[in-house]
Amino acid sequence: MPDDSWNCACGWRVSMLDGFPAFSPDLARENAGFQPGYFAELSMLEETNFWFRARNALILSMLETHFPDAESFLEIGCGTGYVLSGIREAHPQMKLRGSEIYTAGLGFASSRARGADLMQMDARKMPFFEEFDVIGAFDVLEHIMEDEAVLSQMHESVKPGGGILVTVPQHPFLWSEQDVAACHVRRYTRRELEEKMIRAGFRVERATSFVSLLFPLMMASRLVAKQKTTDPMSELRLGRTTNRIFEVLMNLELKLISSGLSMPFGGSLLMVGRKS
């Protein structure tokens, strides 16, 4: 956990909430961005679900390709700490920090991402300046109305020459009750996210879709979901055989992306931005 370095010589001291430094404690229990009651089920699903496993592998591949010398990493919206735990396993010497607007998520992250400094924080108001080699936001921006404010804060908080890794849901035409239940405010087009990253001061180094080989199935699922209200976890509850087949396809897709191919369409979008 962070120590007294969070506190100022002028006498200002950061609040502590549920054992974590809290920079926006008024938002730590409830806000419109997510339903914190889902963290418990999410923490159980992530370890085995094909989508989370494949996304972690993609994040690690992009981190190693674009930022091979990175020594520090901040994840915004770290949730239950699944991504941080993957980075810790692959890069045990990297200095890791994670932020989450809900302290409920940090409770799970503290046991999973051991050694990472965790804090409660509103990503629209980050208390850092040129602090990190890389900052990640993985399926976070779509929950925040002021996404450009978050990107600007990421730009201010990352070191010159460093950068960001971002994943978001893609294609507004896929909007369904699933997005409403997940507290999304948008699905992105590639052009929209790229323009927002450029306005924030980043040079886009890589952009690729993923969940591409499964895209036809996703489209069919979303068309059905338009007709009914669902909960945000329903797409993740898969049988073992189905989950395994989907993971094989996602691993094939990862090999294509890691070889340099950028997928032209898919349910999700990844972008790498560099601070000049």
Secondary structure, DSSP 4 states (H G I P E B T S, - for coil): ---GGGS-TTS---EEETTEEESSGGGSS--TT--GGGHHHHHHHTTT-HHHHHHHHHHHHHHHHH-TT--EEEEET-TTSHHHHHHHHH-TTSEEEEEES-HHHHHHHHHHSTT-EEEE--TTS---SS-EEEEEEES-GGG-TTHHHHHHHHHHHEEEEEEEEEEEEB-GGG--HHHHHTT-S--B-HHHHHHHHHHHTEEEEEEEEES-TTHHHHHHHHHHHTTS---TTGGG---HHHHHHHHHHHHHHHHHHHTTPPBS--SEEEEEEEE-
